[in-house]
Amino acid sequence: MGARTPWWYRIPTKPLGIVITCVVAIAIIVSTPDIATGGIVAAVLAGGCAGLLTQFIQGVAQARHDARSR
């Protein structure tokens, strides 16, 4: 019987990246008391970077898991 895939392997990467993007952007916006439009744009960009980084790390982990499973 083959090894089961871990829980993080079965999570779709795009929705996870979108959720991380929103959470980081909202956290930055809420934690800043007097935020201007530029700050909101920067928060959304920081959230986007966090989301892309999350997708990249999960892809690397999936590739490593696939290589070890062979």
C-alpha positions as CSV (number, residue, x, y, z in Angstrom):
1,M,0.0,0.0,0.0
2,G,1.4,3.4,-1.0
3,A,2.0,6.2,1.3
4,R,-0.8,8.7,1.6
5,T,-0.2,12.2,0.5
6,P,0.1,14.8,3.3
7,W,-2.7,17.3,4.0
8,W,-0.7,20.3,2.6
9,Y,-0.2,18.4,-0.7
10,R,-4.0,18.2,-1.3
11,I,-4.7,21.9,-0.8
12,P,-5.0,23.7,-4.1
13,T,-2.3,26.3,-4.5
14,K,-4.3,29.2,-6.1
15,P,-7.0,29.5,-3.5
16,L,-4.4,29.2,-0.7
17,G,-2.4,32.0,-2.3
18,I,-5.5,34.2,-2.6
19,V,-6.4,33.6,1.1
20,I,-2.9,34.4,2.2
21,T,-2.9,37.6,0.0
22,C,-6.1,38.8,1.6
23,V,-5.1,37.9,5.2
24,V,-1.8,39.7,4.9
25,A,-3.2,42.8,3.2
26,I,-6.1,43.1,5.7
27,A,-3.7,42.6,8.6
28,I,-1.4,45.4,7.4
29,I,-4.4,47.7,6.8
30,V,-6.0,47.1,10.1
31,S,-2.7,47.4,12.1
32,T,-1.9,50.8,10.6
33,P,-3.9,53.5,12.4
34,D,-3.7,56.3,9.7
35,I,-3.3,54.6,6.4
36,A,-3.3,56.6,3.2
37,T,-4.1,55.4,-0.4
38,G,-0.4,54.6,-1.0
39,G,-0.3,52.5,2.2
40,I,-3.3,50.5,1.0
41,V,-1.6,49.9,-2.3
42,A,1.6,48.8,-0.5
43,A,-0.4,46.5,1.8
44,V,-2.1,44.8,-1.2
45,L,1.3,44.5,-3.0
46,A,2.8,43.0,0.2
47,G,-0.1,40.6,0.4
48,G,0.4,39.6,-3.2
49,C,4.0,38.9,-2.6
50,A,3.2,36.8,0.4
51,G,0.6,34.9,-1.6
52,L,3.0,34.2,-4.5
53,L,5.7,33.1,-2.0
54,T,3.2,30.7,-0.4
55,Q,2.4,29.2,-3.8
56,F,6.1,28.8,-4.6
57,I,7.0,27.2,-1.3
58,Q,4.1,24.7,-1.7
59,G,5.1,23.9,-5.2
60,V,8.6,23.2,-4.1
61,A,7.4,21.0,-1.3
62,Q,5.1,19.1,-3.7
63,A,8.0,18.6,-6.1
64,R,10.2,17.3,-3.3
65,H,7.5,15.0,-2.1
66,D,7.0,13.6,-5.6
67,A,10.7,13.1,-6.1
68,R,11.0,11.2,-2.7
69,S,7.9,9.1,-3.6
70,R,9.5,7.7,-6.8
